[in-house]
Amino acid sequence: MERKIEAAGERLACALTESNRRAPQARVCVVGCPAILPADGTGCGGDLPLAPAT
């Protein structure tokens, strides 16, 4: 799970850096939540217990 979160952060950072390079005056808004965690709340271990998605 930690690797997935780190990879998503790295991809987002790269995308934002490239956006800034191409359009330095642009206003960029990041919205939403990446689908990193399983919808049923499993696989997160004891560190991050989640309720199942509804």
Secondary structure, 3 states (H helix, E strand, C coil): CHHHHHHHHHHHHHHHHHHHHHCCCCCCCCCCCCCCCCCCCCCCCCCCCCCCCC
